[in-house]
Amino acid sequence: MAWIEFEKDRKTIASWPRWAKWTIGTSAALVIGVLLLPDVPQHSKTMTAEAPAAAPAEPARRRFDPAAVAAAKASIAAEPKVKDLLYDPIATVQWHVGVLNDGSPRFGYAEYLCTLAREHGAADDNTWLRVVDISKVARGVDFRSASLGTIRCGDGTRLDDAPAAGA
């Protein structure tokens, strides 16, 4: 019985005062805005008119003159220790040089080979060279696992992926 009396006393939204409708509508809009737009930046007094500086991009791979690459390949292949080599300009490590493993890391030899490539104009500061164990590569082992030493030609940065001696 109480339910029927409540139904009789209830007023429709149309009869509500204007301020009540405005309050409910504004509150609903704010809640929806917060839920749908969480990534809108908040303004503060510390914001400036300048756009934020973009993160520095990775240096673009330089394409070398094919004649320079051919000359560098011939010069490196003429070295007595070198058994084979591969140049891939779009790879992370562009030069892979195969030698026989004598049990020692070949970082110094890699630096020397970088010098040869640079003399012919086929390497720059962002060029990487990896000396690999040619017998492992011939058995199907990937270049990284067969590495004896990897360096960046520009500053001699070593990528320590050379295995321990005797491994």
C-alpha positions, 0 to 999 in steps of 0.5 A: 500500500505504501508503494501506491501512495509513493507513486501518486506523490512522485513528480515527473522530471518536467516539474523539477526546478531548473536549477536541479535539472542543470545540477544533475546534467552538469554532474553527469557531463563531468563524470562522463568527461573524466571517464572518456577523456583521461589522457587530456593534459592538465594545464598548469602554471609551469607549462610554456608555449614551447613544444617539448623537445622530441627524443633524438632519433636513432641515426639513419643508416648511411648507404655507401657507394657500391664501389667503395664497398667493393674495394673494402670487401676486396681489401678485407678479403685479402687479409690472411686470417679472413676466410669469408665476409658478409656486408649487409647495409640494413642490418644492425651489424653491417659487416660480418667477417669469418675467421678461424677461432684460435680461442681469443677474442678478436676485438682488436682485429675487428678494430683493424678491419674497421680501419680498412673499411673506413679507408675505402669509405665503406664505414662511418661512426655508426657502422658495426663490425663483427668477427665470427668463428667461420666453422660455427657459422658453417654448421648453422650457428647464428652470427651472434652466437658465433661472435668472437668480437663486435665493435662500432667503428666510430668509437671502438665501443665493444659489444661484449658478445664474445664467448669465454676462452675455450667455449 
